[in-house]
Amino acid sequence: MGPLASLQSIVHFDHVVFTPNITFASNTYRGDLLNHGAPADPELKAQKHLESSWVTLVAAGEPEKQATSSQTVVLPSIEHSVNWIDEYTKAEVEKGTDQVQVLVTGSLHLVGGVQSVLECDVI
Protein backbone atom coordinates (compact mmCIF):
# COMPACT_ATOMS: atom_id res chain seq x y z
CA MET A 1 0.00 0.00 0.00
CA GLY A 2 2.90 2.33 0.67
CA PRO A 3 3.82 2.87 -3.00
CA LEU A 4 0.18 3.54 -3.92
CA ALA A 5 -0.30 5.94 -1.01
CA SER A 6 2.87 7.81 -2.02
CA LEU A 7 1.25 8.46 -5.42
CA GLN A 8 -1.84 10.03 -3.85
CA SER A 9 -0.65 13.60 -4.44
CA ILE A 10 0.00 12.82 -8.12
CA VAL A 11 -2.72 10.35 -9.08
CA HIS A 12 -5.28 11.09 -6.32
CA PHE A 13 -7.53 8.19 -5.51
CA ASP A 14 -10.94 9.69 -4.75
CA HIS A 15 -12.18 6.54 -3.04
CA VAL A 16 -10.48 3.46 -1.69
CA VAL A 17 -12.56 0.34 -1.08
CA PHE A 18 -11.38 -2.46 1.19
CA THR A 19 -13.04 -5.87 0.99
CA PRO A 20 -12.28 -9.48 1.88
CA ASN A 21 -12.09 -12.25 -0.70
CA ILE A 22 -15.72 -13.22 -0.17
CA THR A 23 -16.99 -13.17 -3.72
CA PHE A 24 -20.74 -12.79 -3.41
CA ALA A 25 -23.05 -10.77 -1.14
CA SER A 26 -24.72 -14.03 -0.11
CA ASN A 27 -21.47 -14.77 1.77
CA THR A 28 -20.50 -17.39 -0.82
CA TYR A 29 -17.54 -17.64 -3.11
CA ARG A 30 -16.22 -19.61 -6.01
CA GLY A 31 -14.18 -22.50 -4.67
CA ASP A 32 -11.22 -21.75 -6.90
CA LEU A 33 -11.06 -18.20 -5.54
CA LEU A 34 -10.93 -19.14 -1.88
CA ASN A 35 -7.72 -18.61 0.04
CA HIS A 36 -7.70 -21.54 2.47
CA GLY A 37 -4.80 -19.98 4.37
CA ALA A 38 -6.80 -16.93 5.46
CA PRO A 39 -9.16 -17.31 8.42
CA ALA A 40 -12.75 -16.04 8.25
CA ASP A 41 -13.04 -12.48 9.55
CA PRO A 42 -16.74 -11.58 9.93
CA GLU A 43 -15.88 -8.32 11.70
CA LEU A 44 -13.65 -7.25 8.79
CA LYS A 45 -10.80 -6.46 11.19
CA ALA A 46 -8.16 -6.93 8.51
CA GLN A 47 -9.94 -4.58 6.10
CA LYS A 48 -10.47 -1.96 8.83
CA HIS A 49 -6.78 -2.20 9.72
CA LEU A 50 -5.84 -1.71 6.06
CA GLU A 51 -8.19 1.26 5.86
CA SER A 52 -6.56 2.84 8.91
CA SER A 53 -3.11 2.17 7.47
CA TRP A 54 -4.11 3.82 4.17
CA VAL A 55 -5.26 6.97 5.95
CA THR A 56 -2.03 7.07 7.96
CA LEU A 57 0.18 6.51 4.89
CA VAL A 58 -1.60 9.18 2.84
CA ALA A 59 -1.37 11.65 5.73
CA ALA A 60 2.37 10.97 6.03
CA GLY A 61 2.81 11.73 2.32
CA GLU A 62 0.64 14.86 2.43
CA PRO A 63 1.26 16.54 5.80
CA GLU A 64 -0.36 19.77 4.61
CA LYS A 65 -3.65 18.00 3.88
CA GLN A 66 -6.12 16.16 6.04
CA ALA A 67 -5.64 12.39 6.29
CA THR A 68 -9.08 11.99 4.71
CA SER A 69 -7.94 13.24 1.31
CA SER A 70 -9.39 10.06 -0.16
CA GLN A 71 -12.64 8.65 1.13
CA THR A 72 -12.45 5.08 2.29
CA VAL A 73 -15.08 2.40 2.68
CA VAL A 74 -15.00 -1.15 4.03
CA LEU A 75 -17.48 -3.57 2.48
CA PRO A 76 -18.21 -7.22 3.32
CA SER A 77 -17.85 -8.79 -0.14
CA ILE A 78 -16.50 -8.23 -3.61
CA GLU A 79 -20.06 -8.10 -4.96
CA HIS A 80 -20.91 -5.35 -2.45
CA SER A 81 -17.83 -3.47 -3.64
CA VAL A 82 -18.67 -3.83 -7.33
CA ASN A 83 -22.24 -2.66 -6.63
CA TRP A 84 -20.93 0.32 -4.64
CA ILE A 85 -18.62 1.27 -7.52
CA ASP A 86 -21.49 0.88 -9.99
CA GLU A 87 -23.72 3.22 -7.96
CA TYR A 88 -20.88 5.72 -7.54
CA THR A 89 -20.21 5.65 -11.29
CA LYS A 90 -23.88 6.24 -12.12
CA ALA A 91 -23.97 9.23 -9.75
CA GLU A 92 -20.81 10.66 -11.30
CA VAL A 93 -22.21 10.27 -14.83
CA GLU A 94 -25.34 12.13 -13.73
CA LYS A 95 -23.06 14.96 -12.54
CA GLY A 96 -21.44 15.10 -15.97
CA THR A 97 -18.29 13.06 -15.36
CA ASP A 98 -17.33 11.38 -18.62
CA GLN A 99 -15.37 8.49 -17.10
CA VAL A 100 -14.52 6.78 -13.84
CA GLN A 101 -11.35 4.74 -13.60
CA VAL A 102 -11.14 1.80 -11.23
CA LEU A 103 -7.93 0.15 -10.07
CA VAL A 104 -8.30 -3.32 -8.57
CA THR A 105 -5.30 -4.50 -6.63
CA GLY A 106 -4.76 -7.26 -4.13
CA SER A 107 -4.44 -10.99 -4.28
CA LEU A 108 -5.23 -13.06 -7.34
CA HIS A 109 -8.21 -14.35 -5.35
CA LEU A 110 -9.58 -10.82 -5.03
CA VAL A 111 -8.94 -9.86 -8.65
CA GLY A 112 -10.44 -13.17 -9.80
CA GLY A 113 -13.45 -12.51 -7.58
CA VAL A 114 -14.01 -9.15 -9.27
CA GLN A 115 -13.86 -10.86 -12.65
CA SER A 116 -16.33 -13.47 -11.43
CA VAL A 117 -18.81 -10.86 -10.15
CA LEU A 118 -18.47 -8.91 -13.41
CA GLU A 119 -18.69 -12.16 -15.40
CA CYS A 120 -15.69 -11.22 -17.52
CA ASP A 121 -12.46 -12.86 -18.57
CA VAL A 122 -8.97 -11.42 -18.80
CA ILE A 123 -8.24 -10.26 -22.32
Secondary structure, 3 states (H helix, E strand, C coil): CHHHHHCHHHHCCCEEEECCCCCCCCCCCCHHHCCCCCCCCCCCHHHHHHHHHHHHHHHHHCCCCCCCCCEEEECCCHHHHHHHHHHHHHHHHHCCCCCCCCCCCCCHHHHHHHHHHHCCCCC
